[in-house]
Amino acid sequence: MFSPSRSSTRVSRDNDTAVITLSMDSTCDLCEGEETPLCVKYCACGARKVSR
């Protein structure tokens, strides 16, 4: 089940400037041990990417 309140990431949009901000809290470990973080791998619309 999808539960945004349990996510380590937050996406917000400033309605005045249309700037979208993504932030990650300290509980995100980028799915250590996985080749690709699961949030990226299973993003339904392909919007999530990893840049290092």
C-alpha positions as CSV (number, residue, x, y, z in Angstrom):
1,M,0.0,0.0,0.0
2,F,1.3,3.5,-0.9
3,S,1.7,5.7,2.1
4,P,3.3,9.1,1.6
5,S,3.4,9.8,5.3
6,R,5.9,6.9,5.7
7,S,8.2,8.1,3.0
8,S,11.7,9.4,3.6
9,T,11.3,11.9,0.7
10,R,9.1,14.9,0.4
11,V,8.1,16.8,-2.7
12,S,6.7,20.3,-2.5
13,R,5.8,22.9,-5.0
14,D,5.8,26.7,-4.5
15,N,2.6,27.8,-6.2
16,D,3.9,31.4,-6.8
17,T,7.1,30.4,-8.6
18,A,6.2,26.8,-9.7
19,V,9.5,25.6,-8.2
20,I,9.4,22.0,-7.2
21,T,11.6,20.9,-4.3
22,L,12.6,17.3,-3.4
23,S,14.0,16.7,0.1
24,M,15.2,13.5,1.8
25,D,15.3,13.0,5.5
26,S,18.1,11.2,7.5
27,T,16.2,7.8,7.4
28,C,16.8,7.4,3.6
29,D,19.8,5.1,3.0
30,L,19.2,5.0,-0.8
31,C,18.2,1.3,-0.3
32,E,21.7,0.3,0.6
33,G,22.6,-3.1,-0.9
34,E,20.2,-2.6,-3.9
35,E,21.5,-1.8,-7.3
36,T,18.9,0.9,-7.7
37,P,16.9,2.5,-4.9
38,L,13.4,1.0,-4.8
39,C,11.6,4.3,-5.1
40,V,13.4,4.8,-8.4
41,K,13.0,1.2,-9.6
42,Y,9.2,1.2,-8.9
43,C,8.3,4.8,-9.7
44,A,5.1,4.3,-11.7
45,C,5.6,7.3,-14.0
46,G,9.4,7.1,-14.3
47,A,9.9,10.5,-12.7
48,R,12.5,9.5,-10.1
49,K,16.2,9.3,-11.0
50,V,19.5,8.9,-9.2
51,S,22.3,11.4,-9.8
52,R,25.4,11.0,-7.8
